[in-house]
Amino acid sequence: MSDIADNTLDRSVSKEPVPFTLFARAGAEFLGSFMVFTAIFVVTAILPAASTSVVALLLIISLMAAMAYGAVSALFGRISGGQINPAVTFAAALASRIGWLDALVYIIAQLLGGLASAAAVAFTLPESSADKSAINLLLSYMTNIYDQGSKSSLAIPTAYANFRMTFGMGWSILLECMSLVLIIGVYMANSDERGLGKRWYPLGMGLAYGFGTMLTFGFDHASLNPAKATGIAIMAKLRGLTDPNPLPQLWVFWLVPLLAAALVAFVVIVYSSVHANDAAIYAEISQEPFDQEDEDSSFEGDQDQDGRKDQAATTAKADKNADSDSVETKPTFDSIVVEAGKPQADDQAEGRSDASDESSGPVSSASDSAGDPSSDGLAF
């Protein structure tokens, strides 16, 4: 357990570098923002006036937003993360997925992409020679507003106007905050420690933006993105749109996304702090059975080795005793010579004994005959 903090520190400092330069990543954010916002501006400017069904309008625009964000996320997800949203970038910086310098450059690129996209659409809209106010209606469809003007450009408030019901700022804040928490949460769940998208990142982001667009478009034209709201608000004002006027309400579409980003980043930071050592703990736990097995096997191996040593010592002792016995009983050359000469010596000794007996025989006979008075000599 003492190495857990060291392992966690090693992972934090061994963060892999992003494979692209900051300039390339900023370019990806600019191009991605331009592509997504242009697609959404075109659809939201043309379809509301041509559609008589609120449900069909919401489905088509939501599908377009989901496809646009999903495709761009797949295209630039492994370059810059395909964040395409200052709120997402702010959350990534708070959670240390990207650096603050990178975040600042990303947000500037996203704002420039939003301005370029809004200018491209706003200044190329078709004009009516009979009704000069037609272009203002198209511009109002693209802007992010809530509960102001004639409400003719807002699908849900217009549908409920006969009931004298209004949907004010509080309603827009609630729906935008819910949608942005989901969008930023999906980004956090599907991006790595460098802020780059993982395998399911494009699908997740597309579904999140599609859900948010369907939920909020009828009330404020689905801002969900401060860069998008800022670009079209400025260009619509330059194009002459005064009723409704999106600029006084623009602060709502900045404050709510940044608060949602801070909320999600706070949850991610707390979760990461609580579970910072999980990987090291799991690694240590997973190694413990192997260590126990190694210890048991080493213990068994020591026992086997000790047994083999004892057996070898016993065998060596037995061999030594056998060798000593064989040394005691094994005849040597000298013993062989002695043993071989022993019978001859015995024979010689026996021969000498016989000879002495033979030589002493006459003497004893002579002495016997000399001492015996009855012998023939004495008789003679």
Secondary structure in CASP SS format (residue, H / E / C, confidence):
PFRMAT SS
TARGET T0000
AUTHOR 0000-0000-0000
METHOD secondary structure of the structure
MODEL  1
M C 1.00
S C 1.00
D C 1.00
I H 1.00
A H 1.00
D H 1.00
N H 1.00
T H 1.00
L H 1.00
D H 1.00
R H 1.00
S H 1.00
V H 1.00
S C 1.00
K C 1.00
E C 1.00
P C 1.00
V C 1.00
P C 1.00
F C 1.00
T C 1.00
L H 1.00
F H 1.00
A H 1.00
R H 1.00
A H 1.00
G H 1.00
A H 1.00
E H 1.00
F H 1.00
L H 1.00
G H 1.00
S H 1.00
F H 1.00
M H 1.00
V H 1.00
F H 1.00
T H 1.00
A H 1.00
I H 1.00
F H 1.00
V H 1.00
V H 1.00
T H 1.00
A H 1.00
I H 1.00
L H 1.00
P H 1.00
A H 1.00
A H 1.00
S C 1.00
T C 1.00
S C 1.00
V H 1.00
V H 1.00
A H 1.00
L H 1.00
L H 1.00
L H 1.00
I H 1.00
I H 1.00
S H 1.00
L H 1.00
M H 1.00
A H 1.00
A H 1.00
M H 1.00
A H 1.00
Y H 1.00
G H 1.00
A H 1.00
V H 1.00
S H 1.00
A H 1.00
L H 1.00
F H 1.00
G C 1.00
R C 1.00
I C 1.00
S C 1.00
G C 1.00
G C 1.00
Q C 1.00
I C 1.00
N C 1.00
P H 1.00
A H 1.00
V H 1.00
T H 1.00
F H 1.00
A H 1.00
A H 1.00
A H 1.00
L H 1.00
A C 1.00
S C 1.00
R C 1.00
I C 1.00
G C 1.00
W H 1.00
L H 1.00
D H 1.00
A H 1.00
L H 1.00
V H 1.00
Y H 1.00
I H 1.00
I H 1.00
A H 1.00
Q H 1.00
L H 1.00
L H 1.00
G H 1.00
G H 1.00
L H 1.00
A H 1.00
S H 1.00
A H 1.00
A H 1.00
A H 1.00
V H 1.00
A H 1.00
F C 1.00
T C 1.00
L C 1.00
P C 1.00
E C 1.00
S C 1.00
S C 1.00
A C 1.00
D C 1.00
K C 1.00
S C 1.00
A H 1.00
I H 1.00
N H 1.00
L H 1.00
L H 1.00
L H 1.00
S H 1.00
Y H 1.00
M H 1.00
T C 1.00
N C 1.00
I C 1.00
Y C 1.00
D C 1.00
Q C 1.00
G C 1.00
S C 1.00
K C 1.00
S C 1.00
S C 1.00
L C 1.00
A H 1.00
I H 1.00
P H 1.00
T H 1.00
A H 1.00
Y C 1.00
A H 1.00
N H 1.00
F H 1.00
R C 1.00
M C 1.00
T C 1.00
F C 1.00
G C 1.00
M H 1.00
G H 1.00
W H 1.00
S H 1.00
I H 1.00
L H 1.00
L H 1.00
E H 1.00
C H 1.00
M H 1.00
S H 1.00
L H 1.00
V H 1.00
L H 1.00
I H 1.00
I H 1.00
G H 1.00
V H 1.00
Y H 1.00
M H 1.00
A H 1.00
N C 1.00
S E 1.00
D C 1.00
E C 1.00
R C 1.00
G C 1.00
L C 1.00
G E 1.00
K C 1.00
R C 1.00
W C 1.00
Y H 1.00
P H 1.00
L H 1.00
G H 1.00
M H 1.00
G H 1.00
L H 1.00
A H 1.00
Y H 1.00
G H 1.00
F H 1.00
G H 1.00
T H 1.00
M H 1.00
L H 1.00
T H 1.00
F H 1.00
G H 1.00
F H 1.00
D H 1.00
H C 1.00
A C 1.00
S C 1.00
L C 1.00
N C 1.00
P H 1.00
A H 1.00
K H 1.00
A H 1.00
T H 1.00
G H 1.00
I H 1.00
A H 1.00
I H 1.00
M H 1.00
A H 1.00
K H 1.00
L H 1.00
R C 1.00
G C 1.00
L C 1.00
T C 1.00
D C 1.00
P C 1.00
N C 1.00
P C 1.00
L H 1.00
P H 1.00
Q H 1.00
L C 1.00
W C 1.00
V H 1.00
F H 1.00
W H 1.00
L H 1.00
V H 1.00
P H 1.00
L H 1.00
L H 1.00
A H 1.00
A H 1.00
A H 1.00
L H 1.00
V H 1.00
A H 1.00
F H 1.00
V H 1.00
V H 1.00
I H 1.00
V H 1.00
Y H 1.00
S H 1.00
S H 1.00
V H 1.00
H C 1.00
A C 1.00
N C 1.00
D H 1.00
A H 1.00
A H 1.00
I H 1.00
Y H 1.00
A H 1.00
E H 1.00
I H 1.00
S H 1.00
Q H 1.00
E H 1.00
P H 1.00
F H 1.00
D H 1.00
Q H 1.00
E H 1.00
D H 1.00
E H 1.00
D H 1.00
S H 1.00
S H 1.00
F H 1.00
E H 1.00
G H 1.00
D H 1.00
Q H 1.00
D H 1.00
Q H 1.00
D H 1.00
G H 1.00
R H 1.00
K H 1.00
D H 1.00
Q H 1.00
A H 1.00
A H 1.00
T H 1.00
T H 1.00
A H 1.00
K H 1.00
A H 1.00
D H 1.00
K H 1.00
N H 1.00
A H 1.00
D H 1.00
S H 1.00
D H 1.00
S H 1.00
V H 1.00
E H 1.00
T H 1.00
K C 1.00
P C 1.00
T C 1.00
F H 1.00
D H 1.00
S H 1.00
I H 1.00
V H 1.00
V H 1.00
E H 1.00
A H 1.00
G H 1.00
K H 1.00
P H 1.00
Q H 1.00
A H 1.00
D H 1.00
D H 1.00
Q H 1.00
A H 1.00
E H 1.00
G H 1.00
R H 1.00
S H 1.00
D H 1.00
A H 1.00
S H 1.00
D H 1.00
E H 1.00
S H 1.00
S H 1.00
G H 1.00
P H 1.00
V H 1.00
S H 1.00
S H 1.00
A H 1.00
S H 1.00
D H 1.00
S H 1.00
A H 1.00
G H 1.00
D C 1.00
P C 1.00
S C 1.00
S C 1.00
D H 1.00
G H 1.00
L H 1.00
A H 1.00
F C 1.00
END
